[in-house]
Amino acid sequence: MGVFHTRHRMHKIAFLFLPWLLAPAWALEINHATEAELDGLRGLGPAFTRRILSERDIRPFADWPDLMRRVSGMGGFTAQKLSAQGLTVQNQPLEQKPIAVKP
């Protein structure tokens, strides 16, 4: 096998592992997280955590839009920051949408 084939195979293998390299090292499911675990996330203080837990006590969050609708202060920017830290809803990270850049 030539150098080209070896390099090509290595690139294919690296491409397969790319999603794991870009994902957070751990995930924290919001429907199972403790108060202390949520408080440990940057951007969540005790009051914000209590709002999340109060809504979760009513019923688990179905998805990210459900979380953002039910918890005051949980907008798109905050949701993106928390998802980037490993927070999930129903084991799913927030779907990242491309940001439009004005010319």
C-alpha positions in Angstrom: 0.0 0.0 0.0 1.4 3.4 -1.0 1.7 6.5 1.1 -1.3 8.0 -0.5 -3.6 5.1 0.5 -2.2 5.1 4.0 -2.8 8.9 4.4 -6.3 8.6 2.8 -7.3 5.9 5.2 -6.0 7.9 8.2 -8.1 10.9 7.0 -11.2 8.8 6.8 -10.6 7.4 10.3 -10.0 10.9 11.7 -13.2 12.2 10.0 -15.2 9.4 11.7 -14.0 10.5 15.1 -14.5 14.2 14.5 -18.0 14.4 16.1 -16.6 13.0 19.4 -13.8 15.5 19.4 -16.1 18.4 19.0 -18.7 17.2 21.6 -18.3 18.0 25.3 -16.3 15.4 27.3 -19.4 14.7 29.4 -23.1 15.2 29.2 -25.6 16.4 31.9 -29.2 15.5 31.3 -31.4 18.3 32.6 -34.2 15.9 33.5 -31.9 13.9 35.9 -29.4 16.5 37.1 -29.2 17.4 40.7 -29.4 21.0 42.0 -25.7 20.9 42.7 -24.9 19.7 39.2 -27.0 22.5 37.6 -25.4 25.1 39.9 -22.0 24.0 38.7 -22.7 25.1 35.1 -21.5 28.6 34.1 -24.4 30.9 33.7 -26.7 29.2 36.2 -27.1 30.5 39.7 -29.3 29.3 42.5 -32.4 31.3 41.4 -32.1 30.1 37.8 -31.6 26.5 39.0 -34.7 26.7 41.2 -36.8 27.9 38.2 -35.5 24.9 36.2 -36.2 22.4 39.0 -39.7 23.9 39.7 -40.7 23.4 36.1 -39.1 19.9 36.0 -41.2 18.9 39.0 -44.3 19.7 37.1 -43.2 17.4 34.2 -39.9 16.5 32.5 -38.7 18.7 29.6 -39.6 17.2 26.3 -37.0 19.1 24.2 -35.0 22.3 24.1 -37.9 24.4 22.8 -40.0 23.1 25.7 -37.3 24.1 28.2 -36.9 27.6 26.7 -40.7 28.1 26.7 -41.2 27.1 30.3 -38.1 28.5 32.1 -38.0 32.3 32.4 -34.6 33.6 31.3 -33.7 30.6 29.2 -33.3 32.1 25.7 -31.4 30.9 22.7 -28.1 32.4 23.8 -28.2 30.9 27.3 -29.3 27.5 25.9 -26.4 27.5 23.5 -23.9 28.3 26.3 -25.3 25.5 28.5 -25.4 23.0 25.7 -21.8 23.8 24.9 -21.0 22.9 28.5 -22.6 19.5 28.0 -26.2 20.1 29.1 -28.8 17.9 27.2 -32.5 17.6 27.1 -33.7 14.1 26.4 -30.0 13.3 25.8 -29.9 15.7 22.9 -27.6 18.8 22.7 -29.1 21.9 21.4 -29.1 21.9 17.6 -26.7 24.5 16.5 -28.0 26.8 13.8 -25.6 28.7 11.7 -25.4 32.4 12.6 -26.1 34.7 9.6 -23.3 37.1 9.0 -24.2 40.5 7.6 -22.1 41.6 4.6 
